[in-house]
Structures are given as structure tokens and as C-alpha cells.
């Protein structure tokens, strides 16, 4: 019973983090543009944008794993 509660709480926390990390990524723009800056030129992800992108992938993998563990237990 206790492990089910822990998995459900972890799933909710990861879901909120995943939603937040996806919303921080504006399609086709950088983080600066999301907070009012310009920049209509395509460029590769660097710095904070790259870290946010990698964190989103990591959170998605963790969310999938926790959800799968919740189903199997």
C-alpha cells in the first residue's frame, strides 16, 4: 500500500514538472523570446535552452517509468 502512494505522488509531481518544462519551451523561439525578447532567426539550442530540453526528456522518461511501475505493481 505504501509503495502505491509513493508512486502516485511521484507521478503527480513528475506530471507537473513535465507540463511546466514543456510550457517553458516556446515553439521556434528561445527562452528570451518567451519573456519578451525577440529573435526570429533559427539557431541551435544553447545554454539554458539546451538544459531545459534535456531536462524535459529526462522528466518524460522518469514519468513513463513511474507510470509503468504503478501499472505493474
C-alpha positions, 0 to 999 in steps of 0.5 A: 500500500505504501509503495502505491502512494509513493508512486502516485505522488511521484507521478503527480509531481513528475506530471507537473514538472513535465507540463511546466518544462514543456510550457517553458519551451516556446515553439521556434523561439528561445527562452528570451523570446518567451519573456519578451525578447525577440529573435526570429532567426533559427539557431541551435539550442544553447545554454539554458535552452539546451538544459531545459530540453534535456531536462524535459526528456529526462522528466518524460522518461522518469514519468513513463517509468513511474507510470509503468511501475504503478501499472505493474505493481 
